[in-house]
Amino acid sequence: MPPRWPRQPDRKTDPEFRRLEDLINFAVHVGVYAATNSGLWFVHIIKSTQWPWLLWINGIWFGILVLHFIYIKAIADYSSIKT
């Protein structure tokens, strides 16, 4: 059963909802990263391919994930915005 939000969600005025939405977005990002890269490495190992770009893709994408995490935890301002 999906979690229920105790009030009408509004990204502009509800900082808790914005934070939760950003964390869910990050979790989806991590899931796509894990699924894609594990699939690429699986094919690389099984087929004995010569993909020199594979390590670069993993490293760059992981760096983007780290920046995304830093943004959510340290940079994003989740203070209440009243319109």
N, C-alpha and C positions, 0 to 999 in steps of 0.2 A: 504494500500500500504506500503510495507516495506521501511525503510529508505535507501537512497542511499549514498554510500561513494563517495566523490568527486574525488578520485584517486584510482589507483589500490591498494587494501589492501595488506599489507605485514607485518606480525607479527614481523619480525626481525628488520625492519628499521622504522616502523611507531608507535611511542609511543601512539598516540591518538587512533589508532586502537586497540592496545594491551589493553589499559585501557577499551575501550568500550567492547571488547570481554570478558574481565574479569568480567565486570559489568553484561553483559548478562548471563554469566555462573553462577554468583551469583544469579541472578533473577530466573534462572531455578532451582537452588539448593533450593531456598526458596519455589518455587512452588511445587516441589516434596515433600519437608518437610511438607508443609501445606496440600497437598492432602493426603499423606500417613497417617499422624498423625490424621487428622480429620476423615478419614475413620476408623482407628483403634479405636478412641474414640467413634465413632458412634456405631460400632459393640459392643464395651465394654458396653456401656450404654443400648443399645436396648436388648442385649442378657443377661445382668447382669452377665457377665463373671468375673472370678477371675484371672486377669492378673496382678500380682504384678510387672512384668517387664515393663509394659507399661509406667509408670512414668519415669523409668530409661532410656528407649529408647528416650522418649521425651527430657529429660534433657541433655543426652549425645549428641544427634543430634543437639539440640539448641546450646550447647556449641561449637560444630564444626562449626555451622553457624556463631556464633559470631567470632570465630577465622578466618574464611574465610573473613568476613567483615573487621576485623582488618588488615588482610594481604592486602586486596585490597586498603583500605584507608590510611594505615600508613606504611606498610612495603615494598610493591611492588615498584620497581624502574622503572618508566616509562620514563626515560631519553632516548634520541635517541641513538641507537646503529648503528654505521656505519660499514659495512663489507667491 
